[in-house]
Amino acid sequence: MSTAELSNEARMMARHFGAITRAIRIHDVGNRAVSRLIAWCVRDLNVLFRDNPEAKVEIDALGVLVVNGTPLRLRREARTQLVPLSQMMREVGFGGFRLTGEVAPDQLLALFRVLTLVPKGSDRLVSQRALDELGGNVFQLLAPRVLVSGAGGGPGAAVRLAAAETLQAYIRAVLAVQQARDEGTFLRIPPTLFRAAQGLADLADGDLRMHMALTSLKEDLDYETRHPVHSMIFAMALGSRIGLPRTLLVELGIAALSCASLPDEAGADEIFATTLAMLATSRLSLARARRMLAVFEHRGGVDRTGPPYVPMEAQPHLFGRICAIAVAFDQLTTTGGNRPGLLADEALARMAEETTVRFDGELLRLFAGVVGRYPLGSALELDNGAIVVVVHTPSDAALANRPLVRIVRDERGATVAHGALLDLSEPGCPRSVVGAVDAASLGIDARRALFG
């Protein structure tokens, strides 16, 4: 089967499964409309298998479609069709399904019955047994792909992600920033940097926790490289939280990159000159105007008293207010430039003291919710003296102090190579968090707990 044919089959299947998933969220699984959609999907699937008897079709819980062992890169509109299905699969504890031959409508119906009937948080084996009992044993449920080595189903579901794809997006951004630095300017955004921003925006527009996990990758890069990249990530995360579409997330990330690339001591004249230089590098578009405005305003503060001082009554543009938070937070939490990095909660507390002056209070509140009290990769001390690393930040604000963690040092002080997962939010869990600690000062590699 050619690449073009694979792409056509991928779009067709994405449309079918997307339509069925949306329908079962409105109607009962046995509804006539659902049955009709399932019949159409089965018809096209079986045509594929009759033309290709050895074909294998997989859809995983990250929205990745694989045909004959080839992961297919879907356009955004097709990928979006699979998002609801991916979410439902994660909720019932499996990482996707594989189909290797023709399927009957009742068998595909059984798959969707499992997605709606099995309790959320169930183990994959429980879902497989339920599927077999309903007559859907032609589907093989896949184990979830996890970011954390050794993590299984259940409470770790929120950190399941395609680690390779995530890290590749991060590496592309780092290399693009390094190239721009070598060329001596961020004023004209090269195509490689724009594409890297698109990759990060795809992550922010999908699983936000997957996107935020990248900010734990700090120690192996110099500050001038990692600071712009992490500022992009934080800005996109906040932009995604307030509902900006992907196109604006890309532009927001590039704006944050430009803001983070200014020297710390830059004054009004330098910022103004940079803005004019950006204007002169290409035709003025709406996107470039937003970037320029963010560069010009992000240090002015919401009261416009910082450099460059602009005596205007209007509030700074949204991009400028978001970039101010993203750039400052990464500066405060990163060791570099002859200053030690703060812990996340310390940085947020310090920034909160400057609301109404430097930072937008409502945006900062939303940002704190995105980052979490204890962000992914944070090292914590428990009440029994054990040291753990956060691998899942609860979405419920009431559970912010009780994340899912991996033990990296036990209560006796012994290092644990492949520590167990501990869900502090589980009813009856006797452990609690004493506070955050600096992993590096304790000789702990928090990234290993996250990325395996």
C-alpha positions, -999 to 999 in steps of 0.1 A, spaced: 0 0 0 15 34 -10 20 63 13 -9 82 -4 -32 52 1 -22 50 37 -30 86 42 -64 82 26 -72 52 48 -60 71 79 -82 101 73 -112 78 65 -107 58 98 -102 89 118 -135 103 105 -153 71 112 -140 66 148 -145 103 155 -181 103 144 -189 72 164 -173 86 196 -192 118 193 -224 99 187 -221 77 218 -215 108 239 -250 120 229 -269 88 223 -270 53 239 -245 29 223 -274 9 209 -290 39 192 -299 35 155 -276 64 145 -247 48 163 -254 15 146 -254 31 112 -221 48 118 -206 16 130 -218 -2 99 -201 23 77 -169 21 96 -170 -18 94 -176 -16 57 -145 5 50 -123 -14 75 -132 -47 58 -125 -34 24 -90 -25 37 -85 -60 50 -98 -77 19 -74 -58 -2 -46 -63 23 -51 -97 41 -19 -91 62 -29 -56 73 -27 -45 109 -45 -14 122 -37 1 155 -51 32 173 -34 41 205 -46 62 234 -25 91 222 -44 95 190 -16 78 169 -29 57 140 -6 29 128 -13 9 96 10 -20 88 35 -9 114 37 26 100 27 55 123 8 79 101 11 116 105 -24 130 104 -33 166 96 -47 185 125 -83 182 113 -80 144 111 -60 141 144 -87 161 162 -112 135 152 -94 109 174 -90 131 205 -123 120 222 -116 84 215 -81 87 229 -94 102 261 -120 75 266 -94 48 261 -71 64 287 -99 66 311 -106 28 311 -70 18 314 -57 7 280 -33 23 255 -52 16 223 -63 -14 203 -51 -36 174 -72 -52 147 -57 -77 123 -86 -89 103 -122 -83 92 -146 -73 119 -184 -76 123 -206 -47 134 -214 -64 167 -178 -68 175 -170 -31 169 -201 -23 189 -187 -43 218 -155 -22 218 -176 10 222 -197 -7 249 -166 -13 269 -155 23 265 -188 35 280 -195 7 306 -162 -1 322 -155 21 352 -130 49 348 -95 40 361 -100 3 354 -70 -19 345 -65 -29 309 -69 -66 317 -103 -58 332 -113 -40 300 -100 -69 279 -121 -95 298 -152 -73 295 -145 -69 258 -141 -107 253 -174 -114 272 -192 -90 249 -179 -107 218 -152 -82 208 -123 -105 212 -111 -97 176 -97 -65 192 -65 -68 211 -62 -40 237 -27 -25 240 -8 -18 271 -5 20 277 27 37 267 41 55 296 65 83 302 77 69 335 96 36 332 77 8 349 44 27 354 13 8 346 -24 16 345 -46 31 371 -36 63 388 -6 69 365 -29 72 335 -25 110 333 12 108 326 9 83 298 24 98 266 45 91 236 79 98 253 99 96 221 76 121 203 76 145 232 114 145 236 119 149 199 98 180 199 119 194 228 152 185 211 140 202 178 132 234 198 166 233 216 185 228 183 166 256 166 173 280 194 210 271 193 211 277 156 194 311 160 219 320 187 248 310 165 234 332 138 233 361 163 196 370 161 161 361 170 146 390 151 139 370 120 124 337 130 139 309 108 117 281 94 133 256 117 124 276 148 89 281 135 84 244 130 98 237 164 73 261 179 45 242 160 57 209 175 55 223 210 21 239 203 8 205 192 18 191 226 2 220 245 -29 216 223 -31 179 232 -20 166 266 -10 197 286 8 176 313 29 160 286 38 195 274 47 207 309 68 177 316 95 190 293 103 219 317 120 194 340 148 189 314 171 216 325 204 204 339 222 194 307 217 227 288 232 261 293 208 288 306 208 309 274 194 279 254 170 264 279 155 297 291 139 306 257 127 271 252 111 268 286 96 303 283 79 291 251 66 260 269 52 279 299 36 306 277 19 280 254 7 261 285 -10 293 299 -23 301 264 -38 266 261 -54 269 295 -73 300 285 -84 284 252 -62 300 225 -62 280 193 -31 263 180 -22 290 155 -21 316 183 -2 292 206 26 291 180 27 329 178 26 332 215 55 308 219 76 327 194 67 359 213 79 344 246 111 332 228 118 368 217 111 382 252 133 356 269 162 364 245 165 400 256 194 405 280 183 410 316 197 445 318 179 456 286 164 491 291 137 510 272 160 521 244 172 485 237 137 471 238 124 498 216 153 493 191 146 455 191 110 461 183 118 484 154 143 459 141 117 432 142 94 455 122 121 461 96 129 424 90 97 416 71 63 429 62 41 437 91 15 410 97 -10 406 125 11 378 139 43 398 138 25 428 153 15 406 183 51 394 187 65 429 186 39 442 211 48 414 235 85 422 233 78 458 238 54 454 267 63 423 287 86 441 311 64 472 315 41 455 340 4 458 341 8 493 356 33 502 328 59 515 352 87 492 340 110 496 310 99 507 285 75 531 302 46 539 280 20 564 293 -11 547 280 -44 539 297 -50 507 278 -39 474 295 -9 457 280 -18 431 252 -26 396 263 6 382 247 27 407 267 10 398 300 14 360 294 51 364 283 58 384 314 46 355 336 63 327 315 97 344 313 98 355 349 87 320 362 114 302 343 140 328 354 131 323 390 130 285 389 162 280 368 197 280 383 218 302 360 231 337 355 248 336 390 216 330 408 201 298 424 168 286 412 137 287 434 113 259 439 80 263 420 59 272 450 85 298 461 86 314 427 48 316 425 47 332 460 73 358 450 54 366 418 21 369 437 36 398 456 39 417 423 4 413 411 -13 446 401 22 460 394 41 436 373 18 406 367 -18 401 358 -34 386 389 -60 365 371 -35 351 346 -10 344 374 -38 325 393 -45 304 361 -8 298 356 -4 285 391 -32 261 384 -15 249 352 19 245 369 4 229 400 15 233 436 41 206 429 49 205 392 59 174 373 95 165 382 93 182 416 112 164 444 92 162 477 99 150 512 72 128 528 63 127 565 82 94 569 114 110 555 112 94 521 121 114 490 97 112 460 94 127 426 60 140 412 49 120 381 13 132 380 -2 166 391 -39 162 402 -64 182 381 -86 187 412 -73 218 431 -84 203 464 -58 175 459 -29 198 449 -9 187 479 -14 150 472 0 141 438 10 108 423 47 103 431 75 78 425 98 69 455 134 76 447 148 74 483 132 54 510 126 64 547 160 50 556 178 72 531 186 44 507 184 52 470 157 32 451 165 24 415 130 17 403 108 29 431 71 22 434 44 46 425 25 61 454 -8 78 449 -11 103 479 -47 111 468 -59 75 475 -83 74 504 -65 60 534 -30 67 521 -10 73 554 17 95 538 16 132 533 40 159 519 62 178 542 75 201 515 95 205 483 132 198 483 160 206 459 167 173 440 201 184 426 214 192 461 204 157 473 221 141 443 188 129 429 181 128 391 144 137 390 144 133 352 151 96 355 119 91 375 100 110 347 116 98 315 129 64 327 
